[in-house]
């Protein structure tokens, strides 16, 4: 997590919150319309910022070496969720017999080569769509690597150097404002170096042409859990190596436990409290050695042990941009760094590794720099989703915060299985939790574990963002039968009675 201070903000007026320690007033003098804005990095933080800056009249240049959309589009979010969407089809027959459907004696199989060909094709199409949109808006795109240069004395501008097309020859750009949105890259362990063939990062999975016979996944966070679940559904033997007590250690405990049980039911081997010490190639696969001496052999190994920010070698510290010990860029809640008129957005800041947060950080940076109305970033309203099957969607405060006394709230939990629509669809696993403030009845958070939880969380996201009470949510009509009906029911169980209402 970042050093960003999180408070609820609902003002739409222009603000200038306190900058990181040692910062100049990087946003105190807004860049005027028509000024030059340079963005290093074309991922969600970069391209969304570019669109806002152009809308506000700036002359915008985006520097991106790999393609518009960055890793989120080319190797991370779009490809992984496309693969997971394919894997999801493999679970549709789980309730077939109960529903009266005959699926035959055979089992569905997958052609991973064709799956990954489609994955790469969709990513490339999304990249073209983003680039086309930016070009249509009059935004200049430069294919190359950018680095931050010094401030120009007395004129309020800063230099940016660009190695175009990797030629080694740099061109020089001058800008009134710079946004750093360089993202992050998979973390590598010294004794488990990826080779792109058998030992893989998540960026390298999409070159596989055949389904791994036995995939060992090291790391049980969001990335590890999503891929382990997807490859199990696709038909591979999967072993998940988790250094923690359970998978998804940072998530709602009930949700994580449910997902781990689903993994095991589908045949996955989960090794809890097991730390990988090394991964080496064998003649026909990989050997994973655990810290306690145990050895696991498999055909492939996916390393999902986190990410490191892409902040080295691009002139940040020399330009006065403060980095944390982790290498992440220190920013405040309007995306300012400690350097004059230099902002940062996305995974390189370590605020929250979500494309939606990166995009919001980028937009906020431009609204602030160009003098538009802006609200500081508030993480209390961020909805997140884990694309396992079933999915886990969350927003706002957690059950742990309520149970520890940090937050004075109430909890409602209802199983999805008792929902009539879920019964019709053969859904038996999942639940809805809604959290409310005891003093006001305002909805403060939620957890949804269900198919398409990423869609179901939206009404509760609106409630948290706009501070609706449980009674206001409960008094909205829901379709009968529908999975969303359980959201309304959970709100009704938290009916808030004011002291003055009791006679």
C-alpha positions as a printed Julia matrix, in Angstrom:
503×3 Matrix{Float64}:
   0.0     0.0     0.0
   1.11    3.55   -0.59
   1.78    6.47    1.67
  -1.38    8.11    0.4
  -3.67    9.19    3.24
  -7.17    7.92    2.59
 -10.18    9.95    3.63
 -13.63   10.26    2.17
 -13.91   13.16   -0.25
 -17.07   14.22   -2.03
 -16.23   17.79   -2.96
 -15.97   18.7    -6.64
 -14.06   21.92   -6.08
 -10.44   22.43   -7.03
  -8.08   21.42   -4.25
  -4.39   21.44   -3.44
  -3.74   18.95   -0.64
  -0.43   18.68    1.1
   2.37   17.47   -1.15
   4.83   14.69   -0.31
   7.61   15.7     2.06
  10.02   18.07    0.4
   7.78   18.76   -2.57
   7.54   22.07   -4.31
   4.06   23.33   -5.05
   3.97   21.17   -8.17
   0.34   21.99   -8.91
  -0.03   25.43   -7.35
   0.26   27.21  -10.68
  -1.98   25.37  -13.16
  -0.72   24.68  -16.67
  -2.85   26.66  -19.08
  -4.79   25.32  -22.05
  -2.54   25.06  -25.09
   0.46   24.16  -22.97
   2.59   21.12  -23.65
   1.96   17.94  -21.7
   4.23   14.9   -22.07
   3.17   11.51  -20.74
   5.72    8.73  -20.34
   3.8     5.46  -20.53
   0.69    4.57  -22.52
  -1.15    2.28  -20.1
  -4.51    3.16  -18.49
  -2.94    5.9   -16.36
  -1.26    7.4   -19.4
  -3.87    7.2   -22.14
  -6.78    8.22  -19.91
  -4.74   11.2   -18.71
  -3.98   12.09  -22.32
  -7.66   12.18  -23.23
  -8.47   14.48  -20.29
  -5.55   16.79  -21.05
  -6.56   17.05  -24.69
 -10.16   17.71  -23.7
  -8.9    20.63  -21.61
  -6.99   22.07  -24.53
  -3.43   20.89  -23.91
  -0.94   19.88  -26.59
  -0.36   16.24  -25.61
   2.39   13.77  -26.46
   2.4    10.16  -25.22
   5.62    8.13  -25.23
   5.12    4.35  -25.26
   7.54    1.65  -26.38
   5.32   -1.42  -26.63
   1.91   -0.23  -27.78
  -0.95    1.86  -26.51
  -2.64    0.37  -23.49
   0.72   -0.77  -22.14
   1.01   -3.98  -20.16
  -2.63   -3.79  -19.02
  -3.79   -4.31  -22.59
  -0.94   -6.29  -24.12
   0.2    -8.74  -21.43
  -1.78   -8.31  -18.21
  -5.44   -7.44  -17.75
  -6.94   -7.92  -21.22
  -5.09  -11.17  -22.03
  -5.54  -12.75  -18.6
  -9.24  -11.98  -18.4
  -9.74  -13.25  -21.96
  -8.05  -16.52  -20.99
 -10.13  -16.7   -17.81
 -13.34  -16.06  -19.77
 -12.47  -19.05  -21.95
 -11.73  -21.19  -18.9
 -15.07  -20.21  -17.4
 -16.88  -22.04  -20.19
 -15.33  -25.27  -18.94
 -17.27  -24.97  -15.65
 -20.71  -24.66  -17.24
 -21.27  -28.41  -17.19
 -20.61  -28.78  -13.45
 -24.36  -28.71  -12.72
 -25.39  -30.41  -15.97
 -26.7   -33.63  -14.44
 -28.69  -31.75  -11.79
 -30.19  -29.54  -14.51
 -31.13  -32.56  -16.6
 -28.53  -32.01  -19.31
 -26.72  -34.99  -20.84
 -23.12  -34.06  -21.66
 -22.07  -37.43  -23.1
 -19.27  -39.7   -22.04
 -16.43  -37.46  -23.17
 -14.99  -34.41  -21.45
 -14.6   -30.98  -23.08
 -11.04  -30.23  -24.12
  -9.21  -27.07  -25.04
  -6.85  -26.15  -27.86
  -4.55  -23.79  -25.98
  -2.81  -22.7   -29.16
  -6.08  -21.36  -30.56
  -7.05  -19.89  -27.19
  -3.8   -17.94  -26.94
  -4.01  -16.89  -30.59
  -7.38  -15.32  -29.8
  -5.97  -13.78  -26.61
  -3.16  -12.08  -28.52
  -5.51  -11.0   -31.3
  -7.95   -9.33  -28.9
  -5.11   -7.56  -27.12
  -3.74   -6.26  -30.42
  -7.2    -5.08  -31.47
  -7.65   -3.22  -28.18
  -4.24   -1.58  -28.64
  -5.25   -0.39  -32.13
  -8.57    0.93  -30.85
  -6.88    2.97  -28.11
  -4.23    4.33  -30.46
  -6.91    5.25  -33.0
  -8.94    7.09  -30.39
  -5.93    9.12  -29.23
  -4.89   10.0   -32.77
  -8.45   11.05  -33.61
  -8.33   13.45  -30.66
  -5.12   15.01  -31.96
  -2.75   13.39  -29.46
   0.79   12.68  -30.64
   2.08    9.15  -30.02
   5.82    8.47  -30.08
   7.06    4.89  -30.16
  10.03    4.92  -27.83
  11.44    5.06  -24.32
  11.2     8.33  -22.39
  13.26    9.64  -19.5
  12.82   12.72  -17.39
  15.25   15.58  -17.8
  16.0    18.67  -15.72
  13.76   21.67  -15.19
  14.53   24.61  -17.44
  15.65   27.48  -15.26
  13.23   30.37  -15.1
  10.74   29.24  -17.73
   8.64   26.69  -15.81
   9.22   23.86  -18.28
  10.98   20.52  -18.11
  12.88   18.5   -20.67
  11.98   14.94  -21.63
  14.35   12.81  -23.69
  13.0    10.1   -26.0
  14.88    7.17  -27.51
  12.7     6.7   -30.59
  12.21    3.11  -31.77
  15.15    1.95  -29.65
  17.62    3.56  -32.03
  19.79    4.91  -29.22
  19.48    8.45  -30.59
  17.4    10.73  -28.4
  15.13   13.58  -29.32
  14.32   16.36  -26.87
  10.84   17.49  -25.86
   9.94   20.46  -23.72
   6.86   20.33  -21.5
   5.06   22.42  -18.93
   3.84   19.25  -17.23
   5.0    15.62  -17.24
   3.11   12.53  -16.14
   5.03    9.34  -15.32
   2.92    6.24  -15.95
   5.51    3.54  -16.55
   3.77    0.67  -14.76
   5.43   -2.36  -13.25
   6.98   -5.64  -14.33
   6.89   -9.16  -12.85
   9.21   -9.69   -9.92
  11.88  -12.34  -10.44
  13.56  -14.47   -7.78
  17.34  -15.06   -8.01
  16.94  -18.86   -7.99
  13.89  -19.0   -10.25
  14.77  -17.06  -13.37
  12.07  -17.22  -16.06
  13.21  -18.61  -19.42
   9.99  -18.07  -21.36
   9.64  -21.79  -22.1
   9.2   -23.77  -18.88
   9.68  -21.18  -16.15
   7.28  -18.37  -16.94
   5.99  -15.02  -15.8
   2.36  -14.17  -16.47
   3.47  -12.09  -19.46
   4.93  -15.19  -21.13
   1.99  -17.57  -20.74
   0.32  -16.5   -23.96
   3.01  -18.03  -26.17
   2.15  -21.56  -25.01
   0.68  -23.7   -27.78
  -0.19  -26.75  -25.69
  -1.86  -27.11  -22.31
   0.74  -27.8   -19.58
   0.53  -31.34  -18.25
   1.31  -30.13  -14.75
   1.51  -26.41  -14.01
   3.12  -25.39  -10.71
   2.04  -21.89   -9.69
   4.3   -20.16   -7.16
   2.38  -17.4    -5.37
  -1.21  -17.4    -4.13
  -2.07  -13.74   -4.41
  -4.58  -12.45   -6.96
  -2.47  -13.26  -10.04
  -1.48  -16.71   -8.86
  -5.01  -17.62   -7.77
  -6.57  -16.42  -11.02
  -4.2   -18.36  -13.26
  -4.19  -21.46  -11.06
  -7.98  -21.5   -11.17
  -8.13  -20.89  -14.92
  -5.66  -23.63  -15.83
  -7.44  -26.09  -13.54
 -10.68  -25.3   -15.37
  -8.92  -25.71  -18.73
  -7.96  -29.24  -17.75
  -4.34  -28.99  -16.57
  -3.04  -30.57  -13.4
  -2.2   -27.63  -11.13
  -0.25  -27.32   -7.9
  -0.47  -23.98   -6.12
   2.42  -23.16   -3.79
   1.32  -20.68   -1.13
   3.61  -19.26    1.52
   0.6   -18.23    3.58
  -2.01  -20.11    5.61
  -4.56  -19.77    2.8
  -4.8   -18.52   -0.75
  -5.61  -14.84   -1.33
  -4.27  -13.83    2.1
  -5.17  -10.16    1.64
  -8.83  -10.79    0.89
 -11.97  -11.39    2.93
 -11.27  -14.55    4.94
 -14.61  -16.21    4.16
 -14.21  -15.49    0.46
 -10.64  -16.81    0.35
 -11.61  -19.98    2.22
 -14.49  -20.6    -0.16
 -12.27  -20.19   -3.22
  -9.61  -22.49   -1.8
 -12.25  -25.15   -1.18
 -13.52  -24.75   -4.75
  -9.97  -25.12   -6.05
  -9.53  -28.37   -4.14
 -12.94  -29.67   -5.24
 -11.89  -29.18   -8.85
  -8.72  -31.19   -8.31
  -6.09  -28.54   -7.6
  -3.34  -29.34   -5.1
  -2.83  -26.44   -2.7
   0.37  -26.44   -0.63
  -0.21  -23.96    2.2
   2.6   -22.46    4.29
   5.09  -23.65    1.7
   7.76  -21.31    0.38
   9.5   -21.95   -2.94
  13.28  -21.74   -2.62
  14.3   -22.42   -6.22
  12.96  -23.44   -9.62
  15.2   -25.22  -12.13
  14.8   -26.8   -15.55
  14.86  -30.56  -15.99
  15.08  -32.58  -19.2
  11.33  -32.45  -19.72
   9.99  -29.93  -17.24
  10.77  -28.13  -14.0
  11.83  -28.94  -10.46
  10.52  -26.71   -7.66
  12.4   -27.02   -4.37
  10.63  -25.79   -1.23
  12.31  -24.21    1.76
  11.62  -27.31    3.86
  13.43  -29.54    1.36
  10.42  -30.99   -0.44
  10.62  -31.2    -4.23
   7.83  -30.92   -6.78
   8.19  -31.85  -10.43
   6.0   -30.45  -13.17
   5.96  -29.59  -16.84
   5.84  -25.8   -16.34
   6.11  -23.27  -13.54
   4.39  -19.9   -13.33
   6.08  -17.38  -11.07
   3.46  -15.06   -9.58
   5.41  -13.43   -6.75
   4.49   -9.8    -7.21
   5.7    -6.92   -9.34
   8.33   -4.19   -9.19
   7.82   -0.63  -10.46
   9.42    0.49  -13.73
  11.17    3.49  -12.23
  14.87    2.74  -12.72
  16.96    4.47  -15.33
  14.46    7.11  -16.37
  15.96   10.08  -14.55
  13.46   10.37  -11.72
  15.7    10.88   -8.71
  18.01   13.17  -10.67
  14.98   15.3   -11.47
  13.9    15.51   -7.83
  11.23   12.79   -7.84
  11.27   10.99   -4.5
  11.09    7.2    -4.57
  10.12    4.97   -1.68
  12.38    2.13   -0.59
  10.34   -0.22   -2.78
  11.13    1.9    -5.84
   7.6     3.27   -6.13
   7.09    6.96   -6.83
   5.78    8.92   -3.86
   2.63   10.84   -4.75
  -0.09   12.75   -2.95
  -3.82   12.36   -3.51
  -3.85   14.51   -6.64
  -0.95   12.48   -8.14
   1.8    15.08   -7.56
   5.36   13.94   -7.04
   8.06   15.9    -5.21
   9.28   17.48   -8.46
   7.79   20.67   -9.88
   4.91   19.88  -12.25
   5.77   16.2   -12.41
   2.88   13.85  -11.68
   2.68   10.05  -11.58
  -0.07    7.47  -11.97
  -0.57    3.73  -11.95
   1.44    0.76  -10.74
   4.67    2.76  -10.63
   3.17    4.61   -7.64
   2.16    1.5    -5.7
  -1.13    3.09   -4.63
  -3.38    0.23   -5.78
  -2.52   -2.23   -8.59
  -5.73   -1.79  -10.55
  -6.19   -0.4   -14.05
  -9.22    1.56  -12.84
  -7.15    3.26  -10.13
  -4.34    4.02  -12.57
  -6.83    5.63  -14.94
  -8.35    7.72  -12.14
  -4.92    8.83  -10.93
  -4.09    9.95  -14.46
  -7.34   11.86  -14.85
  -6.92   13.52  -11.46
  -3.39   14.57  -12.37
  -4.61   16.35  -15.5
  -7.62   17.95  -13.86
  -5.35   19.3   -11.14
  -2.5    20.4   -13.4
  -4.8    22.12  -15.88
  -6.85   23.91  -13.22
 -10.1    21.97  -13.59
 -12.38   20.91  -10.73
 -10.96   17.85   -8.99
 -11.55   15.61   -6.0
  -8.54   13.93   -4.39
  -8.22   10.18   -4.84
 -10.28    8.22   -2.3
  -9.56    4.51   -2.05
 -12.67    3.94    0.06
 -14.73    3.97   -3.13
 -12.54    1.6    -5.16
 -14.28   -1.59   -6.24
 -11.97   -4.54   -6.93
 -12.6    -7.96   -8.44
 -10.73  -11.26   -8.47
 -11.59  -13.27  -11.59
 -11.69  -16.72  -10.09
 -14.77  -18.92  -10.54
 -16.77  -17.8    -8.66
 -15.51  -14.23   -8.68
 -14.78  -12.16   -5.58
 -15.8    -8.49   -5.68
 -15.15   -6.06   -2.84
 -15.54   -2.41   -1.95
 -15.11   -0.22    1.11
 -14.47   -1.28    4.69
 -13.8    -4.9     5.56
 -15.26   -7.34    8.05
 -11.88   -7.44    9.78
 -12.06   -3.69   10.4
 -15.51   -4.04   11.98
 -14.61   -7.06   14.09
 -11.43   -5.4    15.37
 -13.38   -2.31   16.48
 -11.58   -0.02   14.04
 -14.94    0.66   12.4
 -18.27    0.74   14.25
 -20.44   -1.23   11.89
 -22.88   -4.06   11.34
 -22.57   -7.06    9.02
 -25.17   -8.89    6.97
 -24.23  -12.12    5.21
 -26.57  -14.14    2.99
 -25.7   -17.27    0.99
 -26.22  -17.06   -2.76
 -27.47  -20.66   -2.84
 -30.83  -19.71   -1.31
 -31.5   -17.15   -4.05
 -34.2   -18.51   -6.42
 -32.33  -17.46   -9.56
 -29.17  -19.17   -8.26
 -31.17  -22.37   -7.7
 -32.42  -22.23  -11.28
 -28.86  -21.82  -12.55
 -27.45  -24.53  -10.3
 -25.26  -22.08   -8.36
 -24.46  -23.41   -4.91
 -21.3   -21.54   -3.86
 -21.05  -17.9    -2.92
 -22.44  -15.23   -0.63
 -23.2   -11.55   -0.29
 -21.97   -9.43    2.62
 -23.06   -5.84    3.21
 -21.51   -3.62    5.91
 -23.18   -0.53    7.35
 -22.3     2.23    9.78
 -24.05    1.78   13.12
 -24.61    5.49   13.71
 -26.04    6.43   10.32
 -27.03    3.25    8.53
 -24.84    4.25    5.57
 -23.5     1.38    3.45
 -19.75    1.34    4.06
 -18.61   -1.81    2.26
 -19.51   -5.1     0.65
 -18.21   -8.47   -0.51
 -19.87  -10.46   -3.28
 -18.73  -14.01   -4.11
 -20.67  -15.31   -7.09
 -20.52  -15.76  -10.85
 -20.24  -12.27  -12.39
 -19.61  -10.68   -9.01
 -17.82   -7.94  -10.96
 -21.24   -6.92  -12.33
 -23.22   -7.5    -9.13
 -21.01   -5.22   -7.01
 -21.98   -2.12   -9.01
 -25.17   -1.18   -7.08
 -23.25   -1.49   -3.81
 -20.4     0.58   -5.26
 -22.92    3.32   -5.97
 -24.19    3.04   -2.41
 -20.72    3.34   -0.88
 -19.64    6.16   -3.19
 -22.76    8.25   -2.67
 -23.25    7.33    0.98
 -26.66    5.71    0.57
 -28.21    4.12    3.63
 -29.2     0.47    3.81
 -32.84    1.56    3.84
 -32.35    3.54    0.63
 -30.81    0.49   -1.04
 -33.5    -1.81    0.34
 -36.28    0.4    -1.04
 -35.07    0.02   -4.65
 -36.97   -2.56   -6.73
 -35.01   -5.64   -7.79
 -36.05   -8.08  -10.5
 -37.6   -11.35   -9.34
 -35.96  -13.74   -9.77
 -32.45  -12.29  -10.02
 -29.13  -12.67   -8.27
 -29.26   -8.96   -7.46
 -32.3    -9.68   -5.3
 -29.9   -10.94   -2.62
 -28.27   -7.5    -2.54
 -31.59   -5.92   -1.62
 -32.32   -8.63    0.91
 -28.94   -8.12    2.6
 -29.69   -4.4     2.87
 -33.12   -5.12    4.39
 -31.59   -7.24    7.13
 -29.57   -4.18    8.17
 -32.66   -1.94    8.48
 -31.5     1.11   10.42
 -33.72    2.27   13.25
 -33.0     5.74   14.65
 -33.36    6.17   18.42
 -36.05    8.77   17.78
 -38.04    6.15   15.83
 -38.37    3.86   18.85
 -41.42    4.62   21.03
